[in-house]
Amino acid sequence: MAVKSQSQREKDQLFKQQACFKDASVAQRRLVKQFLEALLYEKIVPFKSSPLDTCNTDSETIYDRQLSVSIGKCQLRCTAFISSFDRVRIALGSVQALSHNKWHEASIYDLVEPLNMEAKSKADLLAELEQTIALCSWNSVNLPHLKNVRRKLDFLALESAIHEGHLYHPCFKARRGFTVEDQRAFSPEAANQFQLVWFAIHRQDYQCNFPIDEANFWQQEISETYDVLTQALHQRGANWAAFGLMPLHPWQVASILSNEPESTDNAGVIAAIARGEIINLGSAGDFYQASQSLRTVINVTNPKKANVKLPMNVMSTSSNRNLPEHFVITAPVLSNWLQNIVSEDAFLQEQDHLVMLSEYAAISYIPTAGDYDCEARSAYVAEAEEGLIGAIFRTSVLDEVREREAAIPFTALMLIESDERLFIADWLDEYGIESWLKQLLKVAVLPIWHLLVHHGIGFESHAQNLVLIHKNGWPTRIAMRDFHEDTEYLTEFLVHPENRPNPASVDSWFNECSIDEGFISEDTDDLCELFLDAVCVFNLSELSFILEKHYVFSESRFWLLFNTVIEAYKESGVTNEERFAAINIGRAMVNIESLLEKKIKQGLHTVWFDHEVTNALACDASLTDAMKITNKYLAKDVSAPSLSVC
């Protein structure tokens, strides 16, 4: 569990040492590769590029550049390919550092030590990078099933078996706060099953947003477990008139109840338990399993029942995985608004490609000063950590799939299997790359694009927030999820601004917060860049790259095909042309979020770092006719003529 005794810390250290000896080289090579890619892509350090001498290399390799890099006094070199949106793709194992006039394979320390960073920030970063290597190595040694080919796995099994993590961020498995015991018990890769822990929260500190009355909601969600918990509460001399029910992740409970200061800022909650304002009712009910996102758990006893998003005080990639206080009970407000838009939209209903996985219920623990014991409670409120306890209930995608359909995490599309073929290889062979890709773009991109350009709503639709629904590999629908934090809209750009959501109706904070703290975007440029960032740069560009690498299907061709799908939508007349001009995805350059720079500079949740890159969707106007010709051929599912591309 998460309670870190001295003996547990010693075990963790031993675990890391063993991991480094057993199977860390593969993990470290990947981490070094991704760390240097991010440093170069975000322009944190400069580099020089020169053509690779192909006489001394495998002529079939995609990597055609030799990069020279200086980080302080450290000299590095590697083999690379400059991909779409200027993404730097480094060949695994090619990063070398110069030491005493000799080149040797670079370690993560060669890259981090010379960086100009504050000492504490550098130590924190190194700790997360070391943890990433250790957890990857532990997985490799202890979970041999992760090396099996995954093409035949169902959705639940894939959520566990997709162990790769973020394909760009170097801290892709940091999970700072996790021990090896936690990895075994609560990581998605280990696929361990566990029950939730239930707290009764005094109503003074209990906020909720349910679709029906509270008692019926719990009867519907957890059935007889509600009776068990009711009896447990009565045995403590309390009832539901004074308390509300709250599920918690067992890791979070152990973390809260520990007295380790590095675990959580938990003094306020422990004091509330001591005063009887929080009652621990123990573990009960269905069994759950971690999804790829770690803090969202999937019901394995009843897979069609809700996924539950629960805070975990773990640092993973760039974010702490607690639930921000003001974005919990507002989740149903956003979700209901989006559901209404989709249900009333003629284009989306006719196409029938979109499923919005509703965040239909939410609960939050918000300690308040109250009317009694004010002095003690004021200290308790000051010490309580934001987002430590809460829950969001989300519709399971398995409750949405139809007959003959199956669902896979969108992240699966970018995977290379242990047989060195793509996860989607059989589908590409059966349907043909262009036909399958065109269908994928129509199904996965057009609904998101329509919601943006027609309705004025942007989403952080990276691969982990999407689920592909298919029939024997042929894309049929896309399921979108996780709206409560990263949905954005511009009021004056909404088609029906009179129907816009009112989060202040459940949380008055939204009456006072600044624009960059809430859901409202500053301008259409921000909405456009959100689309390009999430859908293209840190999502589909992974697919475009592996198709060029493994199938010699050029990235230029990929993005031209992307543009033809958007162009066909434009020509359909669904949306006014003026709105396309406002969301100009064909601009030459675009600002993209700098994920590693934020980590290096210890940026807070609302702090934004970005860098400018070349837009792969930017085409000369002379290509418009060529795109129309391509559309004509693609509509007939025959090979299009060769076209010059931008």
C-alpha positions in Angstrom: 0.0 0.0 0.0 1.0 3.6 0.0 2.0 3.9 3.7 5.7 4.4 3.4 7.4 2.9 6.4 11.2 2.9 6.7 11.3 -0.7 5.7 9.2 0.0 2.7 11.5 2.8 1.6 14.4 0.5 1.9 12.5 -2.1 -0.2 11.8 0.6 -2.8 15.5 1.5 -3.0 16.4 -2.2 -3.4 13.7 -2.6 -6.1 15.2 0.3 -8.1 18.7 -1.1 -7.8 17.6 -4.5 -8.9 15.6 -3.1 -11.8 18.6 -1.2 -13.1 20.6 -4.5 -13.2 17.9 -6.7 -14.6 16.2 -5.0 -17.5 16.8 -1.3 -17.3 18.8 -0.8 -20.5 15.7 -1.0 -22.8 13.7 1.4 -20.6 16.6 3.8 -20.3 17.2 3.9 -24.0 13.6 4.8 -24.6 13.6 7.4 -21.9 16.8 9.0 -23.2 15.4 9.0 -26.7 12.1 10.7 -25.6 13.8 13.1 -23.3 16.2 14.3 -26.0 13.4 14.5 -28.5 11.4 16.8 -26.2 14.4 18.9 -25.5 15.0 19.5 -29.2 11.3 19.7 -30.2 10.5 22.4 -27.6 13.7 24.3 -28.5 15.0 24.0 -24.9 18.4 23.2 -26.3 19.7 23.9 -29.9 20.9 21.3 -32.4 22.5 21.1 -35.8 21.3 18.8 -38.4 23.1 17.3 -41.4 22.3 14.5 -43.9 23.3 11.1 -42.7 25.9 9.2 -44.7 23.7 6.4 -46.0 26.7 4.5 -47.2 27.4 3.3 -43.6 23.8 2.7 -42.6 20.9 0.4 -43.4 19.4 1.9 -46.6 15.9 1.0 -45.5 16.0 3.0 -42.3 13.8 6.1 -42.1 16.3 8.0 -40.0 18.2 10.2 -42.4 19.7 13.0 -40.2 22.7 13.2 -38.0 22.0 15.6 -35.1 24.7 17.4 -33.0 23.6 18.7 -29.7 25.2 20.7 -26.9 23.8 20.8 -23.4 26.1 23.0 -21.4 29.5 21.3 -21.8 28.0 18.0 -22.7 28.3 17.1 -26.4 25.8 14.6 -27.9 25.0 13.1 -31.2 22.2 10.9 -32.5 20.5 9.6 -35.7 17.0 11.1 -36.3 14.2 11.9 -38.7 12.3 15.2 -38.7 8.7 14.2 -38.9 5.4 16.2 -39.4 4.9 19.3 -37.3 8.7 19.3 -36.9 8.5 16.4 -34.5 12.1 15.1 -33.8 12.2 11.3 -34.0 15.4 9.8 -32.7 16.5 6.2 -33.5 16.4 4.1 -30.4 19.8 3.5 -28.9 21.5 6.1 -31.2 22.1 8.8 -28.6 25.8 9.1 -27.7 27.7 11.4 -25.4 31.3 12.5 -25.7 33.6 11.9 -22.8 37.4 12.0 -22.8 37.3 12.2 -26.6 35.3 9.0 -26.8 31.7 8.4 -27.7 29.6 6.2 -25.4 25.9 5.5 -25.2 24.3 8.3 -23.3 22.5 7.9 -20.0 19.7 10.1 -18.7 22.3 11.7 -16.3 24.3 12.9 -19.4 21.2 14.9 -20.5 19.8 16.1 -17.2 22.9 17.1 -15.2 24.1 19.9 -17.5 20.6 21.5 -17.8 20.3 25.0 -16.3 17.7 24.2 -13.6 17.1 24.9 -9.9 18.6 22.2 -7.8 15.3 21.0 -6.3 13.6 21.0 -9.7 16.5 18.9 -11.2 16.3 16.5 -8.3 12.5 16.1 -8.7 12.9 15.6 -12.4 15.6 13.0 -12.0 13.5 11.2 -9.4 10.6 10.9 -11.8 12.9 9.8 -14.7 14.5 7.1 -12.4 11.0 6.0 -11.3 10.0 5.7 -15.0 13.0 3.4 -15.7 12.4 1.4 -12.5 8.7 0.8 -13.1 9.2 -0.1 -16.8 11.9 -2.5 -15.8 9.7 -4.0 -13.0 6.9 -4.5 -15.5 9.3 -6.2 -18.0 10.7 -8.6 -15.3 7.4 -9.3 -13.4 4.7 -9.1 -16.0 5.8 -11.3 -18.9 2.2 -11.3 -20.4 2.9 -7.7 -21.5 5.2 -9.1 -24.2 2.3 -11.1 -25.8 0.7 -9.9 -29.1 -2.4 -7.9 -28.1 -4.5 -7.8 -31.3 -7.2 -10.2 -30.0 -7.6 -8.7 -26.6 -10.9 -7.1 -25.6 -11.3 -3.5 -24.4 -10.8 -4.2 -20.7 -7.7 -6.4 -21.3 -6.2 -3.8 -23.6 -6.6 -1.0 -21.0 -4.2 -3.1 -18.9 -2.0 -4.5 -21.6 -1.2 -1.1 -23.2 1.8 -0.5 -21.0 3.8 1.9 -23.2 2.4 5.1 -21.7 2.9 8.6 -23.3 4.8 8.3 -26.5 6.2 11.8 -26.2 6.5 12.8 -22.6 9.8 11.4 -21.0 8.1 10.9 -17.6 5.7 8.5 -19.2 5.6 6.2 -16.1 6.9 8.4 -13.3 4.0 7.9 -10.8 5.9 9.7 -8.2 4.4 8.6 -4.9 4.1 5.0 -6.0 6.1 2.1 -4.4 6.7 -1.2 -6.0 3.9 -2.6 -3.9 1.6 0.0 -5.2 2.7 -0.8 -8.8 1.7 -4.5 -8.2 -1.6 -3.6 -6.6 -2.9 -0.6 -8.5 -1.1 -0.1 -11.8 -3.1 -0.8 -15.0 -0.3 -3.1 -16.2 -0.6 -5.5 -13.3 -4.4 -5.7 -13.8 -5.0 -6.3 -10.1 -8.6 -6.0 -9.0 -9.6 -4.1 -5.8 -12.7 -2.8 -4.1 -13.3 0.9 -3.5 -13.1 2.3 0.1 -16.2 4.3 1.2 -16.2 7.4 3.4 -19.3 9.1 4.9 -18.7 12.8 4.7 -20.5 15.3 6.9 -23.0 17.3 4.7 -21.4 20.5 5.7 -18.4 19.5 3.6 -20.2 17.4 1.0 -21.1 18.7 -2.5 -22.8 16.6 -5.1 -24.4 16.7 -8.5 -26.6 13.7 -9.2 -29.0 13.1 -12.1 -31.7 11.8 -9.8 -32.4 11.9 -6.0 -29.4 10.8 -3.9 -30.8 7.6 -2.4 -32.1 6.3 -5.7 -28.8 7.2 -7.4 -26.8 5.0 -4.9 -29.4 2.2 -5.1 -29.0 2.3 -8.9 -25.2 2.5 -8.9 -24.2 0.1 -6.2 -27.5 -1.8 -5.4 -27.1 -4.0 -2.3 -23.8 -2.4 -1.4 -25.7 0.7 -0.4 -27.6 -1.3 2.2 -24.4 -2.7 3.6 -22.9 0.8 3.9 -26.1 2.1 5.4 -25.9 -0.5 8.1 -22.3 0.3 8.7 -23.1 4.0 9.1 -26.0 3.2 11.5 -23.6 1.1 13.6 -21.5 4.3 14.0 -24.5 6.2 15.3 -25.0 8.3 12.1 -27.4 8.4 9.2 -27.6 9.8 5.6 -29.5 12.9 6.7 -26.2 14.1 8.2 -23.7 12.4 5.9 -23.2 11.8 2.3 -21.5 8.8 0.7 -18.1 9.1 -1.0 -16.0 6.4 -2.9 -12.2 6.6 -2.7 -9.4 4.8 -4.3 -7.7 2.5 -1.8 -4.3 3.9 -2.6 -5.6 7.4 -1.7 -7.1 6.2 1.6 -3.8 4.6 2.6 -2.0 7.8 1.6 -4.4 10.0 3.6 -4.2 7.8 6.7 -0.4 7.7 6.7 1.5 10.3 8.6 4.2 10.6 6.0 4.5 14.3 5.1 5.7 13.4 1.6 2.6 11.4 1.0 -0.2 14.0 1.3 -1.0 17.2 3.1 -3.5 15.1 5.1 -3.6 16.7 8.6 -7.0 18.3 8.0 -8.6 15.1 6.9 -7.2 13.1 9.8 -8.5 15.8 12.2 -11.9 15.6 10.5 -11.9 11.8 11.0 -10.9 12.3 14.7 -13.9 14.7 15.1 -16.3 12.3 13.5 -16.9 14.5 10.5 -15.6 11.8 8.2 -16.4 8.2 8.9 -14.4 5.4 7.2 -16.9 2.7 6.3 -14.3 0.4 4.8 -14.0 -1.5 1.5 -17.2 -2.9 -0.1 -18.9 -3.6 -3.4 -17.8 -4.4 -6.9 -14.2 -4.9 -7.9 -12.4 -2.4 -10.1 -9.2 -2.3 -12.2 -7.1 0.7 -13.1 -7.4 2.0 -16.7 -4.5 3.6 -18.6 -5.2 6.9 -16.9 -4.4 5.3 -13.5 -7.0 7.3 -11.5 -10.0 6.2 -13.6 -11.1 2.8 -12.5 -13.2 0.3 -14.5 -15.8 -1.9 -13.0 -14.7 -5.5 -13.7 -17.6 -7.1 -11.8 -20.1 -5.3 -14.0 -18.1 -3.8 -17.0 -21.2 -1.9 -18.3 -21.5 0.1 -15.1 -19.8 3.4 -14.6 -16.1 4.1 -14.8 -15.2 6.1 -11.7 -12.6 8.9 -11.7 -11.0 9.1 -8.3 -8.2 11.5 -7.1 -4.7 10.0 -6.5 -2.0 12.2 -5.1 0.5 10.9 -7.6 2.6 12.9 -10.0 2.3 11.4 -13.5 3.8 13.0 -16.6 3.2 16.7 -16.1 0.3 16.7 -13.6 -0.7 15.8 -10.1 -3.6 13.3 -10.4 -5.8 14.7 -7.7 -9.1 16.2 -8.9 -9.0 20.0 -9.1 -11.7 21.2 -6.6 -13.7 23.4 -9.0 -13.9 20.9 -11.9 -15.7 18.0 -10.1 -19.3 18.8 -9.5 -19.3 21.0 -12.6 -18.6 17.9 -14.7 -22.3 17.0 -15.2 -23.1 20.6 -16.1 -20.6 20.4 -19.1 -21.6 16.9 -19.9 -25.4 17.6 -20.1 -24.7 20.6 -22.3 -22.6 18.5 -24.7 -25.1 15.7 -24.8 -27.9 18.1 -25.7 -25.8 19.6 -28.5 -25.1 16.1 -30.0 -28.6 14.9 -29.7 -30.0 18.0 -31.5 -27.4 18.2 -34.2 -28.6 16.9 -37.6 -25.2 16.3 -39.0 -23.9 14.2 -36.0 -27.1 12.2 -35.8 -27.1 11.4 -39.5 -23.4 10.4 -39.5 -23.9 8.4 -36.3 -20.1 8.4 -35.7 -20.0 10.0 -32.2 -20.5 8.8 -28.7 -20.0 11.2 -25.8 -19.3 9.2 -22.7 -21.3 11.2 -20.2 -19.9 12.4 -16.9 -23.3 12.2 -15.4 -22.6 12.4 -11.6 -20.0 13.9 -9.4 -19.2 14.4 -5.7 -16.6 16.6 -4.0 -15.3 17.1 -0.5 -15.0 20.8 0.2 -14.1 21.6 3.8 -15.8 24.7 5.0 -15.5 26.9 8.1 -18.9 25.9 9.3 -21.0 27.1 12.3 -19.3 25.1 15.0 -15.9 24.6 16.4 -14.7 27.4 14.1 -11.1 27.7 15.5 -10.3 24.0 15.0 -12.0 23.9 11.6 -10.3 27.0 10.3 -6.9 25.3 10.8 -8.4 22.1 9.2 -9.6 24.0 6.1 -6.2 25.8 5.7 -4.4 22.5 5.8 -6.7 20.4 3.6 -5.3 19.8 0.1 -7.4 20.8 -2.8 -8.9 17.9 -4.7 -7.9 15.2 -2.2 -11.3 13.5 -2.1 -13.9 13.4 -4.9 -15.4 11.3 -7.6 -16.8 11.6 -11.2 -19.0 8.8 -12.6 -18.7 8.3 -16.4 -20.6 6.1 -18.7 -18.8 2.9 -19.7 -18.0 2.6 -23.4 -19.0 -1.1 -23.1 -22.6 0.1 -22.4 -22.5 1.9 -25.7 -21.2 -0.7 -28.1 -23.7 -2.3 -30.5 -24.1 -5.8 -31.9 -21.0 -6.9 -33.8 -19.0 -3.9 -32.6 -16.0 -3.8 -30.4 -14.1 -1.1 -28.7 -10.4 -0.4 -28.4 -8.5 2.4 -26.7 -7.4 4.9 -29.4 -3.8 4.5 -28.1 -3.8 1.0 -29.5 -3.6 2.3 -33.1 0.0 3.5 -32.5 1.3 0.3 -31.1 4.1 -2.0 -32.4 3.5 -5.5 -31.3 6.1 -8.1 -30.1 6.0 -9.7 -33.6 7.3 -6.3 -34.9 4.1 -5.6 -36.8 1.7 -2.8 -36.1 -1.3 -3.5 -33.9 -3.5 -2.5 -36.9 -1.5 -4.5 -39.4 -4.2 -7.1 -40.2 -6.8 -4.3 -40.7 -4.5 -2.4 -43.1 -3.9 -5.6 -45.0 -7.6 -6.4 -45.3 -9.0 -3.0 -46.2 -6.0 -1.2 -47.7 -4.2 1.7 -46.0 -5.9 4.6 -47.8 -9.4 3.2 -47.5 -9.0 2.3 -43.8 -7.3 5.6 -43.0 -10.0 7.6 -44.8 -12.7 5.9 -42.8 -10.7 6.4 -39.6 -10.4 10.2 -40.2 -14.1 10.5 -41.1 -15.1 8.6 -38.0 -12.6 10.0 -35.5 -11.8 13.5 -36.7 -14.9 14.9 -38.3 -17.1 14.8 -35.2 -14.4 16.7 -33.2 -13.9 19.1 -36.1 -17.7 19.7 -36.4 -18.0 20.4 -32.7 -15.2 22.9 -33.1 -15.9 24.8 -36.3 -19.7 24.5 -36.3 -20.4 24.8 -32.5 -17.3 26.6 -31.3 -16.3 24.0 -28.7 -12.7 22.6 -28.3 -11.6 19.4 -26.5 -8.3 18.0 -25.4 -8.8 15.0 -27.7 -5.5 13.2 -27.4 -5.4 9.5 -27.8 -6.1 8.6 -24.2 -9.3 10.5 -24.3 -10.7 8.6 -27.3 -12.0 5.1 -27.8 -12.4 3.7 -31.3 -15.5 1.5 -31.9 -15.1 -0.8 -34.9 -16.6 -3.8 -36.7 -13.8 -6.3 -37.5 -11.3 -3.5 -37.6 -13.4 -1.1 -39.8 -13.9 2.1 -37.9 -17.6 2.8 -37.2 -17.7 5.3 -34.3 -15.6 7.3 -31.9 -16.2 7.7 -28.2 -15.0 10.9 -26.5 -14.4 11.1 -22.8 -12.9 13.3 -20.0 -14.6 16.7 -20.5 -14.6 18.1 -17.0 -11.2 20.0 -17.1 -10.3 20.6 -20.7 -13.4 21.6 -22.6 -13.1 25.1 -24.0 -15.5 27.4 -25.8 -15.7 31.0 -26.9 -19.0 32.5 -26.0 -19.3 34.8 -29.1 -18.4 31.9 -31.4 -21.0 29.5 -30.0 -23.9 28.8 -32.4 -26.4 29.0 -29.5 -24.7 31.1 -26.8 -28.0 31.3 -24.9 -27.6 27.6 -24.1 -24.0 27.8 -22.9 -23.3 26.0 -19.6 -23.4 27.8 -16.3 -20.9 26.1 -14.0 -21.5 28.9 -11.5 -24.9 27.4 -10.8 -23.2 24.7 -8.8 -19.9 26.5 -7.9 -19.8 30.2 -7.4 -16.1 30.3 -8.0 -16.8 30.5 -11.7 -18.3 33.9 -11.2 -14.9 35.2 -10.0 -12.3 33.2 -11.8 -10.2 34.6 -14.7 -10.8 33.4 -18.3 -7.7 31.1 -18.3 -8.9 29.3 -15.2 -12.3 28.3 -16.4 -13.8 26.8 -19.6 -13.9 30.0 -21.7 -11.3 30.4 -24.3 -9.7 33.8 -25.0 -10.1 33.6 -28.8 -10.6 31.3 -31.8 -6.8 31.0 -32.2 -6.7 29.2 -28.9 -9.5 26.8 -30.0 -7.7 26.1 -33.2 -4.4 25.4 -31.5 -6.1 23.1 -29.0 -7.4 21.0 -31.9 -4.0 20.9 -33.7 -2.2 20.2 -30.5 -4.4 17.4 -29.2 -5.8 15.8 -32.3 -2.8 16.2 -34.7 0.5 16.8 -33.0 0.3 14.5 -29.9 -2.1 12.0 -31.4 -2.4 11.4 -35.1 1.2 12.3 -35.9 2.2 9.1 -34.0 0.1 7.2 -36.5 1.4 9.1 -39.5 5.0 8.4 -38.4 4.6 4.7 -37.9 2.8 4.3 -41.3 5.7 6.0 -43.0 8.3 4.0 -41.0 6.6 0.6 -41.4 4.6 0.9 -44.7 6.5 3.7 -46.5 3.1 5.5 -46.6 4.4 9.1 -46.6 3.4 11.5 -43.9 2.8 14.1 -46.6 0.2 11.8 -48.1 -1.3 11.2 -44.6 -1.9 14.9 -44.0 -3.1 15.5 -47.5 -5.7 12.8 -46.9 -6.6 14.5 -43.6 -7.1 17.8 -45.5 -9.3 16.1 -48.1 -11.6 14.9 -45.4 -11.8 18.4 -44.0 -12.3 19.9 -47.5 -15.1 17.5 -48.2 -16.8 18.5 -45.0 -16.4 22.2 -46.0 -17.9 21.6 -49.4 -20.9 19.8 -47.9 -22.1 23.2 -46.7 -22.9 22.0 -43.2 -21.1 25.0 -41.7 -20.8 28.6 -42.9 -17.6 29.5 -44.6 -17.0 32.4 -42.2 -16.5 30.0 -39.4 -13.8 28.2 -41.3 -11.9 31.4 -41.7 -12.1 31.9 -37.9 -10.7 28.4 -37.2 -7.8 28.5 -39.7 -6.1 25.1 -39.4 -4.2 25.8 -42.5 -2.0 28.5 -41.0 1.7 28.1 -41.8 3.0 28.0 -38.1 1.2 27.0 -35.0 2.0 27.2 -31.2 2.1 23.8 -29.5 2.2 23.1 -25.7 5.7 22.6 -24.3 5.2 19.6 -22.0 8.8 19.1 -20.9 9.5 22.8 -20.5 6.6 23.0 -18.0 8.2 20.1 -16.1 11.6 21.7 -16.1 10.3 25.1 -14.9 7.9 23.5 -12.4 4.9 25.2 -14.0 1.6 25.1 -12.1 -1.6 23.7 -13.6 -2.7 26.9 -15.2 0.8 28.0 -16.4 1.2 27.6 -20.1 4.5 27.1 -22.1 4.5 26.7 -25.8 6.8 26.7 -28.9 6.2 27.4 -32.6 6.3 24.6 -35.2 5.6 24.2 -38.9 2.0 23.2 -39.5 1.8 19.9 -41.5 -1.8 21.0 -42.6 -0.6 24.2 -44.2 -1.0 23.9 -48.0 -0.6 26.3 -50.9 -3.9 27.4 -52.3 -3.0 25.8 -55.6 -3.5 22.4 -54.0 -7.2 22.9 -53.5 -8.1 21.5 -56.9 -5.7 18.6 -56.4 -7.4 17.8 -53.1 -10.8 17.8 -54.8 -9.4 15.4 -57.4 -8.2 13.1 -54.6 -11.6 13.3 -53.0 -13.2 12.1 -56.2 -11.0 9.1 -56.4 -11.2 8.3 -52.7 -15.0 8.3 -52.9 -14.7 5.5 -55.4 -12.2 3.7 -53.2 -9.7 3.4 -56.1 -6.1 4.6 -56.2 -5.7 8.3 -56.6 -3.1 9.8 -58.9 0.2 10.9 -57.4 0.0 14.5 -56.2 2.7 16.9 -55.1 2.1 17.8 -51.5 3.1 20.7 -49.3 
